[in-house]
Amino acid sequence: MAYEIVMPKMGESIVEGTILEWKKNVGDFIEKDEIILEISTDKVDSEIPSPVEGTIIKILFNKGDVVEVGSVIALVGDEGESVKDVADKTKEPAKEENLSVDSSLEVVKQSEKVVVDSEEGQSSQIKQSSFKSGRFYSPLVKKISEKEKIPEKELDSILGTGLNGRVSKKDILNYIQNRGSVKSPISESNNLSSSLGSLKEMSHVQKLVAKHMKESVKTSPHVYSSVEVDVTNVVKFVNKSKGEFLKKYNNKLTYTPIFLEACVECLKEFPLINSSLEDEKINYHQNINIGIAVALDDDSLIVPVIHNAEEKNFLGLLRSASELASNAKKGSLSPNDIQGSTFTLTNPGVFGSSFGMAIINQPNVAILSTGSIDKKPVVKETDFGDAVFIRSMMYLTLGYDHRIINGAYGSKFLVSIKEYLENFNLESKI
């Protein structure tokens, strides 16, 4: 009996996916939950496990093909079975069971390991390289290297053409064929690198981000406005309350939920900032879905989304932001976690930048950047005249789409956030 493997649905708005790599070939045996292929959508890359075990008897799409969600992409039969065997079993067309990959699969971080979490208590599979180098090798590549007695150091020198530079079956077989007579491509690359610098292929995620940023600049005429904000009260609140929040709610208090709350309240007052432009129509979104930019350990960036932020209180925003940031760094975000944003918050200040001019995250029409918080001498009016005080100050920068947001509207929104932060209510948050 043959089973159909279909292109999974990786989120509500995802209608198609690109096949990045087949992990198995026709005739190969595959175990249940073993990775069968890697796919990419415009949101994220994912590794897909097989829902059944058996022999791959037919692959219907090639690497690089864009396939509609729900389309049959491969057939898996009993061990040793072929397409002809399936056809010969009955004269009447057999009703094949249609098994699709669960759309709630957790996203796998683009790193040198593969992690696939199965549902309902099934055990997780973690496949890592058995070599000390930490470079990922599939079981097939490792088996071939052991058979051909290729040592670890030599295997590490092979140039991989797979995702993130992984060594494929084709790569190692080509290397074995030319072994001893031709220098490995990576060795030649290293010799070249010594004089010209190091060349490294961009990861698929980096390529997607680059394309997204380029398209955003082409789509939206960016305009920026900045204000300087006195956040002394905010700093005092965080320093005073972080221990209590950790003890009471088991969550680390940061500035992020305060900025999020300010955005939510001000977006209610300025709904155009929470809209999107579709053709020549403005779509005023009913819900406030705030994307928060998270920097990952590999220097890449991802923007998970707090959905329906207007329905959450301060503690809810804190927990949502903390959970999304943690899952982003662990590589366990779901496709739904990274789509549907209506406004974006980014914080270059955490890395020491005074302010940032961020690129709008399409299809949003605005993005807010928060700068570093620094103590400065500030002139304040008092009952006894002007005086200089030491205050905690920061810059807020709003980037917005000038097609529908003019300078007056954008600046008013920015000033409203400034006023919210400077009049931050300390007592109601604990």
C-alpha positions in Angstrom: 0.0 0.0 0.0 1.3 3.4 -0.9 1.0 6.5 1.3 0.9 10.0 0.0 3.2 12.6 1.5 1.8 16.1 1.0 3.2 19.6 1.2 2.2 20.7 4.8 0.5 23.9 5.7 2.9 25.9 7.8 0.6 28.7 8.8 -2.7 30.3 8.0 -1.4 32.6 5.3 1.1 30.1 3.8 -0.2 28.8 0.5 3.0 27.3 -1.0 6.5 26.2 -0.1 9.8 25.7 -1.8 11.6 22.3 -1.6 15.1 23.0 -0.4 16.5 19.5 -0.2 15.3 15.9 -0.3 16.9 13.9 2.6 16.0 10.6 0.9 16.1 9.3 -2.7 13.8 6.9 -4.5 14.4 3.4 -3.3 15.7 4.5 0.2 14.0 3.2 3.3 12.7 5.8 5.7 11.6 5.4 9.3 8.6 7.1 10.8 9.5 10.6 12.1 12.8 10.6 10.2 13.5 13.8 8.2 12.4 13.3 4.6 12.9 16.8 3.2 13.5 20.5 4.0 11.1 23.1 2.8 11.0 26.9 2.9 8.2 29.4 3.0 8.4 33.2 2.9 8.4 33.0 6.7 10.7 30.2 7.8 12.6 27.1 6.9 11.5 23.8 8.3 12.6 20.2 8.3 9.7 17.8 7.7 9.5 14.2 9.2 7.9 11.3 7.5 4.5 10.4 9.0 5.1 6.7 8.0 7.9 4.2 7.5 8.6 2.4 4.3 10.4 2.8 0.9 10.4 6.0 -1.1 8.8 4.8 -4.3 8.3 8.1 -6.1 9.3 11.8 -5.7 7.0 14.1 -7.6 8.9 17.4 -7.2 12.5 18.4 -7.5 14.8 20.6 -5.3 13.9 24.2 -5.9 10.3 23.6 -7.0 7.6 25.8 -5.5 4.7 23.5 -4.5 1.2 24.4 -3.4 0.1 23.4 0.1 -1.7 20.1 0.1 -0.1 18.8 -3.1 1.2 15.2 -3.1 5.0 15.5 -3.2 6.1 11.8 -2.7 4.8 8.3 -2.3 6.0 5.9 0.4 5.3 2.2 0.1 6.2 -1.0 2.0 9.8 -2.0 2.2 11.1 -3.0 -1.2 7.9 -1.9 -2.9 7.9 0.0 -6.2 5.3 2.1 -8.1 4.8 -0.9 -10.5 4.1 -3.2 -7.5 1.5 -0.8 -6.2 -0.2 -0.7 -9.6 -0.2 -4.5 -10.0 -1.8 -5.2 -6.7 -5.3 -4.4 -8.0 -7.0 -3.6 -11.2 -9.2 -1.1 -9.5 -7.5 2.1 -8.3 -6.7 1.6 -4.6 -8.0 4.2 -2.2 -4.7 5.5 -0.8 -4.6 6.9 2.7 -3.6 10.5 2.6 -1.3 11.4 5.4 -0.2 15.0 5.7 2.5 16.4 8.0 1.0 18.1 11.0 0.9 21.8 10.5 1.8 22.4 14.2 5.4 21.1 13.7 7.9 23.2 15.6 10.2 25.3 13.5 13.8 24.1 13.5 16.5 26.6 14.1 19.0 26.9 11.2 22.0 25.5 13.0 24.3 22.6 12.8 21.7 20.2 14.4 18.3 18.9 13.6 15.6 18.9 16.2 12.1 17.6 15.4 9.5 17.5 18.3 6.7 15.0 17.8 3.3 15.5 19.5 1.4 13.5 22.1 4.3 12.3 24.1 6.2 10.8 21.2 10.0 10.9 21.7 12.0 13.7 20.1 14.7 12.9 17.6 18.0 14.8 17.9 20.5 14.0 15.3 23.9 15.6 15.6 27.3 14.9 14.2 29.3 12.3 16.1 32.5 14.2 15.3 34.1 16.6 17.6 34.0 19.4 15.0 30.3 19.8 15.6 29.6 20.0 11.8 26.4 18.2 10.9 26.6 15.0 8.8 23.6 12.9 7.8 23.7 9.2 8.8 24.2 8.3 5.2 27.2 10.6 4.8 28.7 9.2 8.0 28.2 5.7 6.9 29.9 6.3 3.5 32.8 8.1 5.3 33.3 5.1 7.6 33.1 2.6 4.8 35.7 4.6 2.7 37.8 5.2 5.9 37.7 9.0 5.5 39.0 10.5 8.8 37.3 13.3 10.6 39.7 16.0 9.5 39.5 15.0 5.9 35.7 14.8 6.0 35.6 18.4 7.5 37.6 19.6 4.4 34.9 18.6 2.0 32.9 21.5 0.6 29.2 21.0 1.2 26.6 22.2 -1.3 23.6 21.5 1.0 21.7 23.9 3.2 24.1 25.8 5.5 27.1 24.1 3.8 26.1 20.6 4.7 27.8 17.7 2.9 25.3 15.8 0.8 25.6 12.2 -0.6 26.5 13.7 -4.0 29.3 15.8 -2.4 31.0 12.9 -0.7 30.7 10.6 -3.6 32.2 13.2 -5.9 35.0 13.7 -3.4 35.7 10.0 -3.2 35.8 9.7 -7.0 38.5 12.4 -7.2 40.2 11.6 -4.0 44.0 11.7 -4.2 44.1 13.3 -7.6 42.4 16.6 -7.0 42.6 18.9 -4.1 39.3 19.3 -2.2 37.3 22.4 -3.1 37.4 23.6 0.5 41.2 23.4 0.5 41.4 25.5 -2.7 38.9 27.9 -1.1 41.1 28.2 2.0 44.2 29.0 -0.1 42.2 31.7 -1.9 40.8 33.0 1.3 44.3 33.5 2.7 44.8 36.3 0.2 41.3 37.5 -0.7 39.4 36.9 2.5 36.9 34.3 3.5 33.9 33.6 1.2 30.8 32.0 2.7 27.4 31.3 1.2 24.5 33.2 2.8 22.1 30.9 4.6 18.6 30.6 3.2 17.2 32.6 6.0 19.7 35.4 5.4 18.8 35.4 1.8 15.1 35.7 2.7 15.8 38.6 5.1 17.9 40.4 2.5 15.2 40.0 -0.1 12.6 41.2 2.3 14.6 44.3 3.3 15.3 45.2 -0.3 11.7 44.9 -1.3 10.6 47.0 1.7 12.9 49.9 0.6 11.6 49.6 -2.9 8.0 49.5 -1.7 7.8 52.1 1.0 9.3 55.7 0.9 10.8 55.7 4.4 10.6 58.8 6.6 12.0 59.1 10.1 11.2 61.2 13.1 13.0 61.1 16.5 12.3 62.4 20.0 14.4 62.3 23.2 12.6 60.8 26.2 13.2 61.1 29.9 12.8 57.5 31.1 14.0 58.1 34.6 10.8 56.8 36.1 10.9 53.7 33.9 14.5 52.9 35.0 13.6 53.4 38.7 10.6 51.1 38.3 12.6 48.3 36.6 15.5 48.5 39.1 13.1 48.5 42.0 10.7 45.8 40.8 12.8 43.2 38.9 13.5 41.1 42.0 9.8 41.1 42.9 8.7 40.2 39.4 11.2 37.3 39.3 10.0 36.0 42.6 6.3 36.6 42.1 5.9 35.7 38.4 9.1 33.8 37.6 9.8 36.3 34.8 12.7 38.7 34.4 11.4 42.3 34.2 12.9 44.3 31.3 12.1 47.5 29.5 10.5 45.7 26.6 7.0 45.2 28.1 6.9 48.9 29.1 7.7 49.9 25.5 5.1 47.4 24.2 2.4 48.8 26.5 3.2 52.3 25.4 2.9 51.2 21.7 -0.4 49.4 22.3 -2.0 52.4 24.1 -0.8 54.9 21.5 -1.7 52.7 18.5 -5.3 52.8 19.7 -5.2 56.6 19.5 -3.4 56.6 16.1 -5.0 53.7 14.1 -3.3 54.6 10.8 0.0 53.5 12.3 -1.5 50.1 12.8 -2.7 49.8 9.2 -1.4 48.4 5.9 -1.7 49.5 2.3 -3.3 47.0 0.0 -3.2 48.3 -3.6 -4.8 51.7 -3.2 -6.8 50.8 -0.1 -5.9 51.3 3.5 -6.6 48.3 5.7 -7.2 49.4 9.3 -6.4 46.3 11.3 -8.9 45.3 14.1 -6.2 43.8 16.3 -2.8 45.1 17.3 -0.2 42.4 16.5 3.2 43.7 17.5 6.4 42.1 16.1 9.4 42.2 18.3 12.8 42.0 16.6 15.0 39.3 18.2 18.8 39.0 17.5 19.9 35.4 17.4 23.3 33.9 18.4 24.3 33.4 14.8 23.9 37.1 14.1 20.6 36.6 12.1 17.3 38.2 13.0 13.8 37.0 13.5 10.6 38.9 14.3 8.1 36.9 16.4 4.7 38.4 16.9 2.5 39.1 20.0 -1.0 38.6 18.6 -3.9 40.6 20.0 -1.6 42.7 22.2 -4.5 45.1 22.9 -6.1 42.3 25.0 -3.1 41.7 27.2 -2.3 43.5 30.5 1.2 44.5 31.5 2.1 41.0 32.9 0.6 39.4 29.8 2.9 41.5 27.5 5.9 40.6 29.7 5.2 36.9 29.6 4.5 36.9 25.8 7.6 38.8 25.0 9.8 36.7 27.2 8.4 33.4 25.8 8.7 34.4 22.2 12.3 35.7 22.7 13.3 32.5 24.4 11.7 30.3 21.8 13.3 32.3 19.0 16.8 31.7 20.5 16.0 28.0 21.0 14.7 27.7 17.4 11.2 26.5 18.5 8.9 29.2 17.1 5.9 28.0 15.2 5.0 29.4 11.8 2.1 31.3 13.4 4.5 33.0 15.8 6.3 34.9 13.0 3.4 36.1 10.9 0.6 38.6 11.0 2.3 41.6 12.5 0.7 45.0 12.1 3.5 47.0 13.8 7.1 46.3 14.8 9.3 47.2 17.7 13.1 46.9 17.5 15.6 47.7 20.2 19.1 48.4 18.9 19.8 50.3 22.2 20.3 47.0 24.0 23.6 46.7 22.0 24.6 50.3 22.8 23.3 52.1 19.8 22.0 55.6 20.6 19.2 55.4 18.0 18.4 53.3 14.9 16.7 54.0 11.6 15.1 50.6 11.0 13.6 49.3 7.7 9.9 48.8 7.8 8.8 45.2 8.2 6.3 44.7 5.3 3.4 44.9 5.1 3.6 47.2 8.2 3.6 50.9 7.6 5.7 51.8 10.6 8.5 50.5 12.9 9.7 52.0 16.3 13.4 51.8 17.3 14.4 52.3 20.9 17.9 53.6 21.6 20.3 53.1 24.5 19.4 54.6 27.9 22.1 57.0 29.1 22.4 59.4 32.0 22.7 63.0 30.9 22.5 66.5 32.4 19.1 67.9 31.6 17.8 71.4 32.2 14.4 71.4 34.0 12.1 74.2 35.0 11.4 74.5 38.7 9.6 76.9 40.9 12.9 78.5 41.6 14.0 78.8 37.9 15.9 76.5 35.6 18.1 73.8 37.1 20.3 71.0 35.8 19.4 67.5 36.8 21.0 64.1 36.0 18.3 62.1 34.2 18.1 58.8 32.3 17.5 59.7 28.7 16.9 57.8 25.4 16.0 58.4 21.8 12.9 56.9 20.1 12.9 56.8 16.3 9.9 56.1 14.2 10.3 54.9 10.6 7.0 55.2 8.6 5.6 54.8 5.1 5.3 58.3 3.6 2.7 57.0 1.1 0.0 57.2 3.8 1.6 58.7 6.9 2.8 62.3 6.8 5.2 63.9 9.2 2.6 65.5 11.4 0.7 62.3 12.1 3.9 60.3 12.6 5.4 62.9 14.9 2.2 63.1 17.0 2.2 59.3 17.5 5.9 59.5 18.5 5.2 62.3 21.0 2.3 60.4 22.5 4.7 57.5 23.3 7.2 60.0 24.8 4.4 61.4 27.0 3.3 57.9 28.0 6.8 56.8 29.1 7.6 60.1 30.9 4.3 59.8 32.9 4.8 56.0 33.5 2.6 54.8 36.4 4.8 52.8 38.7 2.2 51.5 41.2 -0.3 49.8 38.9 2.1 47.3 37.3 2.9 44.9 40.2 
